[in-house]
């Protein structure tokens, strides 16, 4: 994936020029692109920059509240609870964002990985219960069904899906049961997702 594509994506999302995108400091903009209609506040921190995307009716308020705060302070999980009080239902993250082209992705073991079958609903429910609502949503399983699964003997321990980022199904979500993390199962489903025929090469 070319870095220009990634930079253009974020510049569009934060309604910024490429030159100003990562200017040091805090900048607030109304939701655009894939965040349009989202009622939450999205923060992205990179180097000395913090970009805040918010619903249009909150932009002026946040600009006023955040103008004297530095980047580490804004990116603290409790800052928005302090600023917005009862308007905050939950704080998710921080999460790491990374991008890789298909050819540059390091292979992972996929021996126990295969596509979801029609009779896997019960196993998917057990995986969802084991991971919890927050992990399930962070991997976008609330938006897209599981596509690939990874088994450790008879246990469904990881799953991945595909959701859209640019123009097609090119964003992969992965979730692994907490009791089976650190064993490469998530990496296996991720690698299979990168090479899945429905995946759009980016």
C-alpha positions in Angstrom: 0.0 0.0 0.0 1.3 3.4 -0.9 1.6 5.9 2.0 0.0 8.6 -0.1 -3.2 6.6 -0.1 -3.2 6.3 3.6 -2.4 10.0 4.0 -5.2 11.0 1.6 -7.6 8.8 3.5 -6.9 10.6 6.8 -6.7 14.0 5.3 -10.2 13.5 3.9 -11.5 12.2 7.2 -10.1 15.1 9.1 -10.9 17.7 6.4 -7.3 18.7 6.2 -4.8 19.3 3.5 -1.9 16.8 3.3 0.5 19.5 4.4 -1.5 20.4 7.6 -2.6 16.9 8.4 0.1 16.1 11.0 0.9 19.6 12.1 1.9 19.5 15.8 -0.9 20.3 18.2 -4.6 19.6 18.5 -7.1 20.2 15.7 -10.9 19.6 15.8 -13.0 19.0 12.7 -16.6 17.7 12.0 -17.1 14.1 11.0 -16.5 13.4 7.3 -16.0 10.3 5.1 -16.6 7.0 6.9 -17.3 8.8 10.2 -20.3 10.8 8.8 -23.3 10.2 11.1 -21.2 8.7 13.9 -22.4 10.1 17.3 -19.1 9.5 19.1 -15.8 11.5 19.1 -12.8 9.9 17.3 -9.2 10.8 18.2 -6.1 10.0 16.3 -2.7 10.7 17.7 0.5 10.6 15.6 3.9 12.0 16.7 3.1 15.5 18.1 -0.3 15.8 16.5 -3.8 14.9 17.8 -6.7 15.1 15.4 -10.2 15.1 16.8 -13.3 14.3 14.7 -16.6 15.0 16.3 -20.3 15.4 15.4 -20.9 18.9 13.9 -22.9 20.1 17.0 -19.9 19.4 19.3 -17.1 20.9 17.2 -17.2 24.5 18.6 -17.6 23.2 22.1 -14.6 20.9 21.8 -12.5 23.6 20.1 -13.1 25.9 23.0 -12.4 23.2 25.7 -9.3 21.7 24.0 -7.5 24.8 22.8 -5.3 25.1 25.8 -4.5 21.4 26.3 -1.5 19.6 24.9 -1.6 16.4 22.9 -0.9 13.9 25.7 -3.6 15.5 27.9 -6.2 15.4 25.1 -5.4 11.7 24.4 -5.9 10.6 28.1 -8.9 8.4 28.4 -10.5 10.4 31.1 -10.2 13.8 29.5 -13.4 13.6 27.6 -15.2 12.2 30.6 -14.1 15.3 32.5 -15.1 17.6 29.6 -18.4 16.1 28.5 -19.6 14.3 31.6 -22.8 12.2 31.1 -22.6 12.6 27.3 -19.8 10.0 27.4 -21.1 6.4 27.4 -17.8 4.6 27.1 -14.2 5.2 26.1 -12.7 2.7 23.6 -9.0 2.4 23.1 -6.4 3.5 22.5 -6.0 1.2 19.5 -3.0 0.9 17.2 -3.7 1.5 13.5 -1.4 -0.1 10.9 -1.5 -0.7 7.1 0.3 -3.3 5.0 0.1 -4.4 1.4 -0.6 -8.1 0.7 2.9 -8.7 -0.6 4.5 -7.2 2.4 2.6 -9.2 5.0 4.6 -11.8 6.9 3.0 -15.3 6.6 1.4 -16.9 9.6 0.3 -20.4 10.3 -3.1 -21.1 8.8 -3.4 -24.9 9.3 -6.5 -24.6 11.6 -8.1 -21.8 9.7 -11.1 -22.2 7.4 -14.2 -20.4 6.3 -17.2 -20.0 8.5 -19.8 -22.7 7.9 -23.6 -22.4 8.1 -23.6 -24.6 11.3 -21.1 -22.4 13.2 -23.5 -20.0 14.7 -23.4 -21.6 18.2 -19.6 -21.5 18.2 -19.5 -17.9 17.0 -21.9 -17.1 19.9 -19.5 -18.7 22.4 -16.5 -16.8 20.9 -18.5 -13.5 21.2 -19.4 -14.2 24.9 -15.7 -15.1 25.6 -14.3 -11.9 24.0 -16.9 -9.5 25.3 -18.9 -6.8 23.7 -16.1 -4.3 23.6 -13.5 -6.5 21.8 -16.2 -7.8 19.4 -17.2 -4.2 18.4 -13.5 -3.0 18.1 -12.9 -5.7 15.5 -16.1 -4.5 13.6 -18.0 -7.8 14.2 -21.0 -5.7 15.1 -20.9 -4.5 11.4 -19.7 -7.5 9.5 -20.2 -11.2 10.1 -17.2 -13.5 10.8 -15.8 -14.9 7.5 -12.8 -17.1 8.7 -12.4 -19.1 11.8 -9.4 -20.7 13.6 -9.8 -23.9 15.6 -7.6 -25.3 18.4 -8.9 -28.9 18.4 -12.6 -28.4 18.9 -12.5 -24.9 20.2 -13.2 -21.9 18.0 -10.5 -19.6 19.2 -10.3 -16.8 16.7 -12.2 -15.3 13.8 -11.8 -12.6 11.2 -14.0 -10.5 8.9 -13.9 -8.0 6.1 -15.3 -4.5 6.1 -14.9 -1.6 3.8 -12.1 1.0 4.1 -11.8 2.7 0.7 -13.8 1.2 -2.1 -14.5 -2.4 -1.1 -13.9 -5.2 1.5 -10.4 -4.3 2.3 -10.3 -3.9 6.1 -9.8 -7.0 8.2 -11.1 -7.3 11.8 -9.7 -10.0 14.0 -10.7 -11.2 17.4 -9.2 -14.0 19.6 -10.6 -15.6 22.7 -8.7 -14.2 25.8 -7.7 -17.7 26.9 -6.0 -18.4 23.6 -4.2 -15.2 22.9 -0.5 -15.0 22.2 -0.4 -18.3 20.2 -0.7 -17.0 16.7 -4.3 -17.9 16.1 -5.3 -14.3 15.4 -2.3 -13.9 13.1 -3.4 -17.0 11.2 -6.9 -15.7 10.6 -5.5 -12.3 9.6 -3.1 -13.9 7.1 -5.9 -16.0 5.6 -8.0 -12.8 5.3 -5.3 -11.0 3.4 -5.3 -13.9 0.9 -9.0 -14.5 0.8 -10.5 -14.3 -2.7 -13.1 -11.7 -1.5 -10.4 -9.4 -0.2 -9.6 -6.4 -2.3 -5.8 -5.9 -2.7 -4.7 -2.4 -1.5 
